[in-house]
Amino acid sequence: MKLNYKDYPDAHNYGLPETPTVAQTKLSDLVNSNHPYFWFLKNFATGNNPFFNFFFGSTPLDSLQDFQAGRSLRLAHSEIAPTLELFYGTQGGQVEQKLNEDAICIYPIGSNRLLVAVYDGASSQRPITGLEPFGISGAFYVSHLAALGFPTTAEYAKLEELKELTAKEVMVTLNDWLRKELGKVEGVDYNDTLSIPGMAATIALIDYNNQSVSIAHVADTIAIATYDQGYNVLTDNRNEHYDQKTLNLVRKIAAEKEISIKEAAKDPRVKQQLAISFRQKINTPDGCGILNGMPELVSNSLIHTANIRITPELRKIYLTSDGLYIPWTGLLNAEPDTSIRQVLGVIDRGVINSPFISATEALTWDDLFQKIQRLKLQDDKAFISVSFPHNGVTKKNDESVMNQALIPNRDY
């Protein structure tokens, strides 16, 4: 696959401070440690991968903490090749201090196919001995291992070679690969569920070979398709039941003690409930799928799938983590249809006003967690939107992306 390197996003284009933050320094330290745990960060930071450069800029490490960009691309050099418009970004909830546990992946996966994914890391309930000396969470590690490491592997290359491929097959292969990689980290024990970090995940495979988009999904990230008339939520949320159980406990504590939701969330009983919930739900038969390398994710049929056709009526697909949609869907007495439309509108207006600013303003306004009831001020956030051509590729559209086209082979 060959790329033109002109005008990809760089740090100075999205306002990063000149003085490195604590989080940026920590990322650099991880890369410079040359520890085998962080091979994927090292590879990402070199800037040698043309796809990572195309989507994340020539200083890619900066893109992991606070970043948004738009790219136009084609899946082939052809007068009939479709032009896709992508808008995407991620931001840590404590962007300057704590490493972002959300990650996005955008990567070709064979001829006329593109993989887009949002990963929302979840830490294990036990400390991970191998990661503790570096001061990083299992949530950060697993989400970025998947987003930055997996696309560069032999396992991924084998998927690229398949004539027929679905997002579920990608997720199953990724899950198997994660078991091998996480198993190398001291303190991760697949005989002890509480020691395994994982993630909510939504993967979309855009496949112009059969004019379809397949979805594979676990937990509380989300995928939405919009059409000329209306939208369709493509994912379920099997984590919602457990979240509500925890929030009900927080509300009970707040009422008993006559304190705010924010104060009640710090009660020791909440932490105990989270540990119980973790054990009950993680890839159990009636629980919630978590992408973490456990074979039970597959054997218990916990991967939610969907498939939609690429038709002239299809306008966009959106993938987001819960940190971006909770400010609207999590409002007390929120009307589901209205709140989903608000989330989509925030992303669509993002070039003018960043979705991260809109989400942060809503949450900081409710600083006692009373209107948008939750366990912390704000979560990490990630989103990807993909706009599909309405009526095929015109000559004008074709010329506008000529210098940023993706060519379907790996001879770079």
C-alpha positions, 0 to 999 in steps of 0.5 A, a space after each residue: 500500500 502506497 501513500 502520499 505523505 503530504 499534509 497529514 496532521 501534526 501536533 502544531 495543528 491541534 494545539 498541544 502545549 509546547 511544554 510536555 505534560 506529565 502524561 506526554 513525558 510518561 509516554 516518552 519514558 515508556 518508549 525510551 525504556 526499550 522494555 519489551 512490554 512496550 514494543 508497540 509504542 516504540 514502533 508507533 513512535 518511530 514514525 516509520 509506518 505510513 498508515 499511522 503517519 497518514 492518520 495520526 501525524 509525524 509525531 504520533 505519540 502526541 495523538 494518544 492523549 488529545 487529538 482530533 483530525 479529518 482525512 479523506 481517502 480512497 481504497 484504490 486508485 480508480 475512477 470508480 473507487 469510493 471516497 471516504 471522509 473520516 473525522 476522529 479523535 480521542 482525549 483523556 479525561 485527565 489529559 495532562 496528568 493521566 494516560 488516556 485509556 481510550 484508543 482508536 484504530 484506523 487501518 486498511 485490512 486487505 483490498 478495498 477494506 478498511 478497519 475502524 475501531 474504538 477501544 475503551 480500556 478497563 483495568 483489572 481489579 488486582 494490581 499488575 506486577 509487571 506494569 506497576 513500576 511504570 505507573 501505567 494502568 492495564 486499561 491503557 496497556 490493553 487498549 493501545 496494544 490492540 490499537 497500535 500493535 495488532 495491525 502490525 502483526 502476522 496475524 493481522 496480515 493473514 486476515 488481510 489475505 482472506 477474500 471474505 472477512 467479517 468484523 467478528 473474525 477480526 475480533 476473535 483473532 484479536 482476542 486470541 492474540 491478546 491472550 498470548 500478549 497479555 500472558 507475557 506481562 507479569 501479574 496477568 493470570 488467566 486463572 484469575 479473572 480479577 487480574 486481567 485487564 480488558 476493554 469495551 470494543 466496537 470494530 467496524 469493517 468497511 468492505 467495498 468488495 461486497 458493499 457492506 459494513 460488518 460490526 463486532 461489539 462488546 460492552 458499552 462502546 457504541 456504533 450508529 449508522 445514519 441514513 437519509 431518513 433517521 438512524 440505527 443503533 447497531 450495538 447493544 450494551 450488556 454492561 448497562 445493567 451492571 452500571 445501573 446496579 452500581 449507580 443505584 447503590 450510590 444513590 442509596 448511599 447519597 440518600 442515607 447520608 444526605 450527600 451528593 452523588 459525587 461524595 457517595 461515589 467515594 464510599 468504600 461500598 461502591 468499590 466493593 460493588 465494582 469488584 463483585 460486578 467485575 467477577 459476575 459479568 466478565 465473559 460469564 454466560 449471562 454477563 457482559 463480553 469484554 475483549 481481554 483474551 479470555 476464550 469465554 468471550 467466544 464460547 459464551 457467544 458474547 460478541 454482538 454482531 451486525 451487518 449493514 449494506 452500503 447503499 446510496 441512502 447510507 450517510 455515516 457510521 459513528 463509533 464512540 466510547 461511553 465517555 463521549 455519549 454519557 453527557 447526553 444519554 446519561 442525563 436524568 430523564 433523558 429521552 433516548 432518541 433526543 440524546 442520540 441525536 444530540 451526540 451525533 450533532 456534537 460530532 458533526 459540528 466538531 470541526 467548528 466546536 470540538 466534541 471534547 469541549 462540548 462533552 467536558 462543558 456539560 460534565 464540569 457544569 454538573 460538578 456534583 454529578 447530580 444531573 448526569 449521575 456517574 462515578 467520576 467527573 469525566 471519562 476518557 473519550 474517543 470517536 470515529 465518524 465515516 462519511 460515505 459517498 452519496 452518489 459514487 465518485 465524481 471527477 471533482 471528488 476523485 481529484 480532491 483525494 488523488 494525493 491521499 489515496 490508499 492503494 490495495 497492496 502492502 508493497 511499501 
